[in-house]
Amino acid sequence: MAEKEYRITLVNDTGGGEESKSTATNVFNDGAKDENKNKSIFSKMAAVKYAANVADRVITSNINMVSLRTGHEALQQRLHTHYGYAKKGISFVTSVVQGAMVAGAPGALINGALNIGNELVNLAIRQNEISVARQQESITQYLNQIRIGANSGRIGKN
């Protein structure tokens, strides 16, 4: 086989008159800076997650005590509902911020979309549970009516 020799020549046609030289460096970036940055991000996220878990338990405990202290069960249920909505909002914001910290704007969008998708799945599951409970209640009422004779006439016929 014939040996071929290739040459690359760079020509500066800008008319500057002065030659510019490019230099190559043998600097190897092994990603150590990025790894340290990621460790810092994840350690901060873990600390925030732990603090949020403790705060969640304290707040939930205080909400659970409202009925015992005041006797207002409706107030306790409203507080549970509002706190649930607040937790969902905080969860969404947290996931978007985490995505932004790790992967920038695309990570924030992806984490936000995943969080919304997760909430939609939870909503669909809860809707299914409610539907099955309603069906069960309807069947139970119908069977109770049969037992007490509410579905029959005076002579025992339907």
Backbone as JSON, one array per atom type, in Angstrom:
{
  "sequence": "MAEKEYRITLVNDTGGGEESKSTATNVFNDGAKDENKNKSIFSKMAAVKYAANVADRVITSNINMVSLRTGHEALQQRLHTHYGYAKKGISFVTSVVQGAMVAGAPGALINGALNIGNELVNLAIRQNEISVARQQESITQYLNQIRIGANSGRIGKN",
  "N": [[0.83, -1.18, 0.0], [0.4, 2.24, -0.63], [1.96, 4.92, 1.02], [0.47, 7.78, 2.38], [0.73, 11.26, 2.78], [-0.49, 13.82, 4.7], [-1.03, 17.31, 4.83], [-1.77, 20.19, 6.71], [-2.42, 23.49, 6.25], [-2.57, 26.64, 7.64], [-3.77, 29.75, 6.77], [-3.55, 33.19, 7.19], [-5.63, 35.49, 6.04], [-6.43, 38.03, 6.67], [-5.08, 40.34, 6.47], [-3.63, 41.56, 8.44], [-0.92, 41.49, 8.79], [0.68, 40.61, 10.87], [1.76, 37.57, 12.16], [-0.24, 35.09, 13.57], [-0.08, 32.77, 16.11], [-1.2, 29.61, 17.01], [-1.58, 27.74, 19.91], [-1.3, 24.56, 21.34], [-2.5, 22.9, 24.17], [-1.8, 20.53, 26.67], [-3.8, 19.94, 28.6], [-5.64, 18.13, 30.81], [-8.92, 17.54, 31.57], [-10.51, 16.05, 34.02], [-13.03, 16.16, 35.08], [-13.19, 16.69, 37.76], [-13.82, 19.1, 39.03], [-16.52, 19.42, 38.32], [-17.54, 17.16, 39.57], [-17.09, 17.74, 42.27], [-18.72, 19.96, 42.49], [-21.24, 18.78, 42.02], [-21.36, 17.07, 44.24], [-21.53, 18.97, 46.25], [-23.98, 20.18, 45.61], [-25.76, 18.01, 45.93], [-25.36, 17.39, 48.61], [-26.35, 19.69, 49.83], [-29.0, 19.53, 48.98], [-29.79, 17.2, 50.29], [-29.61, 17.99, 52.97], [-31.56, 20.0, 53.06], [-33.8, 18.45, 52.44], [-33.95, 16.77, 54.69], [-34.43, 18.65, 56.73], [-36.9, 19.62, 55.84], [-38.44, 17.32, 56.14], [-38.49, 17.0, 58.94], [-39.78, 19.41, 59.65], [-42.24, 18.97, 58.38], [-43.28, 16.83, 59.87], [-43.61, 18.08, 62.38], [-45.44, 20.14, 61.8], [-47.65, 18.64, 60.84], [-48.25, 17.21, 63.17], [-49.06, 19.31, 64.86], [-51.34, 20.19, 63.48], [-52.92, 17.91, 63.73], [-53.56, 18.08, 66.41], [-55.4, 20.1, 66.67], [-58.19, 19.52, 66.73], [-58.35, 18.14, 69.14], [-57.59, 20.11, 70.97], [-59.34, 22.29, 70.53], [-61.79, 21.28, 69.7], [-62.86, 21.61, 67.22], [-63.49, 19.92, 64.56], [-63.97, 20.35, 61.86], [-62.38, 22.56, 61.3], [-59.87, 21.41, 61.64], [-59.88, 19.58, 59.52], [-60.01, 21.36, 57.35], [-57.55, 22.65, 57.69], [-55.82, 20.47, 57.24], [-56.4, 20.0, 54.54], [-55.59, 22.44, 53.31], [-52.9, 22.44, 54.04], [-52.06, 20.17, 52.68], [-52.34, 21.05, 50.01], [-50.44, 23.1, 50.05], [-48.11, 21.59, 50.51], [-47.99, 20.17, 48.1], [-47.52, 22.26, 46.29], [-45.05, 23.24, 47.24], [-43.54, 20.95, 46.81], [-43.58, 20.87, 44.01], [-42.2, 23.27, 43.35], [-39.75, 22.71, 44.58], [-38.88, 20.48, 43.1], [-38.55, 21.63, 40.59], [-36.52, 23.51, 41.12], [-34.45, 21.78, 41.92], [-34.05, 20.38, 39.52], [-33.16, 22.5, 37.95], [-30.79, 23.13, 39.26], [-29.25, 20.88, 38.79], [-29.35, 20.32, 35.99], [-29.83, 22.68, 34.63], [-32.01, 24.85, 32.72], [-33.41, 22.95, 30.99], [-33.51, 20.73, 32.73], [-35.07, 21.76, 34.8], [-37.52, 22.14, 33.49], [-38.11, 19.5, 32.75], [-38.24, 18.19, 35.27], [-40.36, 19.64, 36.4], [-42.45, 18.94, 34.65], [-42.52, 16.17, 35.11], [-43.27, 16.17, 37.8], [-45.85, 17.28, 37.65], [-47.05, 15.32, 36.06], [-46.91, 13.17, 37.84], [-48.66, 14.06, 39.86], [-51.03, 14.08, 38.38], [-51.36, 11.34, 37.9], [-51.71, 10.47, 40.55], [-54.12, 11.79, 41.07], [-55.83, 10.49, 39.23], [-55.77, 7.88, 40.27], [-56.91, 8.31, 42.81], [-59.45, 9.19, 42.01], [-60.42, 6.83, 40.85], [-60.51, 5.19, 43.14], [-62.51, 6.52, 44.61], [-64.68, 6.16, 42.88], [-65.0, 3.34, 42.95], [-65.63, 3.06, 45.67], [-68.08, 4.44, 45.76], [-69.64, 2.78, 44.11], [-69.63, 0.45, 45.67], [-70.96, 1.37, 47.95], [-73.47, 1.94, 46.87], [-74.31, -0.64, 46.11], [-74.41, -1.84, 48.64], [-76.45, -0.32, 49.86], [-78.62, -1.07, 48.22], [-78.78, -3.85, 48.76], [-79.38, -3.73, 51.49], [-81.9, -2.54, 51.36], [-83.32, -4.59, 50.14], [-83.21, -6.51, 52.17], [-84.74, -5.32, 54.22], [-87.12, -5.21, 52.99], [-87.93, -3.09, 51.4], [-88.01, -2.91, 48.65], [-90.09, -4.41, 47.76], [-93.56, -5.17, 47.18], [-96.71, -5.11, 49.06], [-97.54, -7.7, 49.01], [-95.28, -9.2, 48.75], [-94.09, -9.24, 46.27], [-92.09, -7.95, 43.6]],
  "CA": [[0.0, 0.0, 0.0], [1.15, 3.48, -0.71], [1.81, 5.8, 2.16], [0.03, 9.13, 2.0], [1.07, 12.26, 3.76], [-1.44, 14.93, 4.67], [-0.54, 18.54, 5.44], [-2.79, 21.21, 6.9], [-1.79, 24.8, 6.29], [-3.48, 27.7, 8.01], [-3.34, 31.01, 6.18], [-4.25, 34.35, 7.72], [-5.86, 36.42, 4.94], [-7.1, 39.22, 7.19], [-4.29, 41.51, 6.11], [-3.08, 42.16, 9.65], [0.52, 41.55, 8.67], [1.34, 39.9, 11.95], [1.39, 36.16, 12.2], [-0.78, 34.64, 14.85], [0.24, 31.38, 16.33], [-2.09, 28.93, 17.94], [-0.83, 26.78, 20.71], [-2.08, 23.48, 21.91], [-2.11, 22.58, 25.53], [-2.1, 19.16, 27.06], [-4.51, 20.0, 29.87], [-6.65, 17.07, 30.88], [-9.98, 17.85, 32.52], [-11.13, 14.78, 34.38], [-14.34, 16.4, 35.65], [-13.11, 16.77, 39.22], [-14.56, 20.29, 39.46], [-17.93, 19.12, 38.19], [-17.89, 16.17, 40.58], [-17.15, 18.44, 43.55], [-19.91, 20.8, 42.43], [-22.39, 17.9, 42.19], [-21.39, 16.64, 45.64], [-22.01, 20.1, 47.03], [-25.42, 20.33, 45.33], [-26.51, 16.91, 46.51], [-25.32, 17.48, 50.07], [-27.3, 20.75, 50.2], [-30.36, 19.01, 48.77], [-30.07, 16.23, 51.35], [-29.83, 18.74, 54.21], [-32.87, 20.64, 52.93], [-34.82, 17.38, 52.5], [-34.04, 16.34, 56.09], [-35.09, 19.73, 57.47], [-38.29, 19.64, 55.41], [-39.1, 16.17, 56.74], [-38.72, 17.32, 60.35], [-40.81, 20.45, 59.68], [-43.5, 18.34, 57.99], [-43.8, 16.06, 61.01], [-44.03, 19.02, 63.42], [-46.66, 20.82, 61.34], [-48.72, 17.65, 60.83], [-48.6, 16.94, 64.56], [-49.82, 20.46, 65.37], [-52.66, 20.16, 62.84], [-53.68, 16.81, 64.32], [-53.94, 18.45, 67.77], [-56.41, 21.17, 66.66], [-59.47, 18.97, 67.17], [-58.26, 17.81, 70.56], [-57.49, 21.33, 71.77], [-60.46, 23.21, 70.36], [-63.03, 20.57, 69.42], [-63.32, 21.96, 65.86], [-63.01, 18.92, 63.6], [-64.03, 20.94, 60.52], [-61.18, 23.39, 61.16], [-58.73, 20.51, 61.45], [-59.95, 19.05, 58.15], [-59.62, 22.45, 56.44], [-56.1, 22.84, 57.81], [-55.2, 19.35, 56.54], [-56.57, 20.23, 53.1], [-54.72, 23.56, 52.91], [-51.51, 22.0, 54.18], [-51.81, 19.25, 51.56], [-52.1, 21.86, 48.8], [-49.16, 23.78, 50.22], [-47.05, 20.6, 50.31], [-47.89, 19.89, 46.66], [-46.88, 23.42, 45.68], [-43.65, 23.24, 47.64], [-42.92, 19.83, 46.11], [-43.38, 21.28, 42.62], [-41.12, 24.27, 43.3], [-38.51, 22.04, 44.93], [-38.42, 19.64, 41.99], [-38.08, 22.52, 39.52], [-35.22, 24.06, 41.55], [-33.47, 20.71, 41.85], [-33.75, 20.16, 38.11], [-32.36, 23.63, 37.47], [-29.45, 23.05, 39.85], [-28.5, 19.77, 38.21], [-29.25, 20.32, 34.53], [-30.21, 23.96, 34.05], [-33.41, 25.06, 32.31], [-34.07, 21.7, 30.57], [-33.77, 19.91, 33.91], [-36.2, 22.36, 35.51], [-38.73, 21.82, 32.74], [-38.38, 18.06, 32.83], [-38.69, 17.88, 36.63], [-41.7, 20.22, 36.57], [-43.4, 18.1, 33.91], [-42.64, 14.9, 35.83], [-44.04, 16.4, 39.02], [-47.25, 17.44, 37.25], [-47.51, 13.99, 35.65], [-47.09, 12.38, 39.06], [-49.9, 14.51, 40.5], [-52.16, 13.62, 37.56], [-51.53, 9.91, 38.18], [-52.31, 10.39, 41.88], [-55.51, 12.21, 40.94], [-56.57, 9.41, 38.56], [-55.9, 6.76, 41.22], [-57.89, 8.71, 43.83], [-60.76, 9.19, 41.36], [-60.81, 5.43, 40.73], [-60.87, 4.72, 44.48], [-63.81, 7.11, 44.94], [-65.69, 5.49, 42.05], [-65.24, 2.0, 43.5], [-66.32, 3.23, 46.95], [-69.48, 4.78, 45.46], [-70.31, 1.57, 43.63], [-69.8, -0.43, 46.82], [-72.01, 1.95, 48.79], [-74.75, 1.74, 46.17], [-74.67, -2.06, 46.23], [-74.77, -2.08, 50.04], [-77.78, 0.25, 50.07], [-79.6, -1.9, 47.52], [-78.95, -5.09, 49.51], [-80.08, -3.41, 52.73], [-83.31, -2.32, 51.01], [-83.91, -5.91, 49.91], [-83.34, -7.17, 53.47], [-85.84, -4.75, 55.0], [-88.34, -5.34, 52.21], [-88.32, -1.8, 50.81], [-88.16, -3.02, 47.2], [-91.2, -5.31, 47.41], [-94.9, -4.69, 47.49], [-97.31, -5.68, 50.27], [-97.73, -9.15, 48.94], [-93.98, -9.84, 48.61], [-93.61, -9.24, 44.88], [-91.45, -6.68, 43.17]],
  "C": [[0.88, 1.24, 0.0], [0.88, 4.33, 0.53], [1.44, 7.19, 1.67], [0.37, 10.07, 3.13], [0.1, 13.43, 3.59], [-0.83, 16.12, 5.39], [-1.69, 19.53, 5.53], [-2.05, 22.53, 7.07], [-2.85, 25.83, 6.62], [-2.93, 29.01, 7.49], [-4.2, 32.12, 6.75], [-4.38, 35.37, 6.61], [-6.54, 37.7, 5.41], [-6.31, 40.48, 6.9], [-3.67, 42.2, 7.31], [-1.57, 42.27, 9.6], [1.25, 40.77, 9.75], [0.84, 38.47, 11.98], [0.82, 35.83, 13.59], [-0.52, 33.15, 14.97], [-0.78, 30.8, 17.29], [-1.28, 27.88, 18.67], [-1.79, 25.74, 21.25], [-1.59, 23.21, 23.32], [-2.52, 21.15, 25.83], [-2.76, 19.13, 28.43], [-5.63, 18.97, 29.82], [-7.66, 17.45, 31.96], [-10.7, 16.55, 32.83], [-12.49, 14.95, 35.04], [-14.34, 16.51, 37.16], [-13.88, 17.98, 39.75], [-16.05, 20.03, 39.41], [-18.38, 18.14, 39.26], [-18.01, 16.83, 41.96], [-18.39, 19.33, 43.62], [-21.16, 19.96, 42.66], [-22.5, 17.4, 43.62], [-21.94, 17.75, 46.52], [-23.51, 20.29, 46.85], [-26.21, 19.25, 46.04], [-26.47, 16.94, 48.04], [-26.26, 18.58, 50.56], [-28.73, 20.26, 50.06], [-30.74, 18.02, 49.86], [-30.36, 16.94, 52.67], [-31.2, 19.41, 54.18], [-33.99, 19.6, 53.05], [-35.01, 16.91, 53.94], [-34.78, 17.39, 56.91], [-36.56, 19.81, 57.11], [-39.07, 18.48, 56.02], [-39.43, 16.43, 58.21], [-39.84, 18.37, 60.47], [-42.18, 19.88, 59.34], [-44.11, 17.58, 59.16], [-44.3, 16.98, 62.12], [-45.34, 19.68, 63.03], [-47.84, 19.86, 61.34], [-49.18, 17.32, 62.25], [-49.44, 18.08, 65.14], [-51.22, 20.51, 64.76], [-53.52, 19.07, 63.46], [-54.18, 17.14, 65.73], [-55.05, 19.5, 67.8], [-57.74, 20.67, 67.19], [-59.45, 18.65, 68.66], [-58.25, 19.06, 71.44], [-58.75, 22.17, 71.72], [-61.8, 22.52, 70.15], [-63.58, 20.85, 68.03], [-62.74, 20.97, 64.85], [-63.0, 19.47, 62.19], [-62.8, 21.81, 60.28], [-59.96, 22.52, 60.91], [-58.72, 19.94, 60.04], [-59.55, 20.12, 57.14], [-58.12, 22.67, 56.47], [-55.34, 21.71, 57.11], [-55.26, 19.56, 55.03], [-55.62, 21.32, 52.61], [-53.25, 23.17, 53.0], [-51.14, 21.02, 53.07], [-51.54, 20.01, 50.26], [-50.76, 22.58, 48.88], [-47.99, 22.82, 49.99], [-46.87, 20.27, 48.83], [-47.2, 21.04, 45.93], [-45.4, 23.48, 45.99], [-42.9, 22.12, 46.94], [-42.63, 20.18, 44.65], [-42.21, 22.25, 42.5], [-39.78, 23.61, 43.6], [-37.98, 21.2, 43.77], [-37.91, 20.49, 40.84], [-36.7, 23.09, 39.88], [-34.14, 23.0, 41.48], [-33.08, 20.41, 40.41], [-32.89, 21.26, 37.54], [-30.94, 23.56, 38.01], [-28.61, 21.97, 39.17], [-28.3, 19.94, 36.72], [-29.7, 21.62, 33.88], [-31.69, 24.02, 33.7], [-34.08, 23.77, 31.82], [-34.39, 20.79, 31.75], [-34.95, 20.44, 34.71], [-37.51, 22.02, 34.82], [-39.1, 20.35, 32.86], [-38.89, 17.69, 34.23], [-40.08, 18.45, 36.9], [-42.75, 19.37, 35.88], [-43.6, 16.75, 34.6], [-43.46, 15.05, 37.1], [-45.52, 16.55, 38.71], [-47.83, 16.1, 36.82], [-47.77, 13.1, 36.84], [-48.38, 12.77, 39.77], [-51.13, 14.09, 39.7], [-52.42, 12.13, 37.77], [-52.16, 9.73, 39.55], [-53.79, 10.76, 41.85], [-56.36, 11.13, 40.28], [-56.78, 8.22, 39.49], [-56.94, 7.1, 42.28], [-59.3, 8.71, 43.24], [-61.29, 7.77, 41.2], [-61.24, 4.86, 42.09], [-62.24, 5.25, 44.89], [-64.92, 6.44, 44.16], [-66.02, 4.1, 42.59], [-65.98, 2.09, 44.83], [-67.78, 3.59, 46.75], [-70.25, 3.57, 44.98], [-70.59, 0.63, 44.79], [-70.92, 0.08, 47.74], [-73.39, 1.75, 48.17], [-75.22, 0.3, 46.28], [-75.11, -2.37, 47.65], [-76.15, -1.52, 50.35], [-78.86, -0.59, 49.42], [-79.84, -3.19, 48.29], [-79.66, -4.86, 50.84], [-81.57, -3.18, 52.48], [-84.02, -3.65, 50.76], [-84.15, -6.6, 51.25], [-84.52, -6.63, 54.28], [-87.15, -4.78, 54.23], [-88.79, -4.05, 51.55], [-88.55, -1.91, 49.31], [-89.32, -3.93, 46.8], [-92.52, -4.68, 47.79], [-95.43, -5.36, 48.75], [-97.45, -7.17, 50.22], [-96.42, -9.87, 48.67], [-93.46, -9.92, 47.2], [-93.01, -7.89, 44.54], [-92.32, -5.94, 42.2]]
}
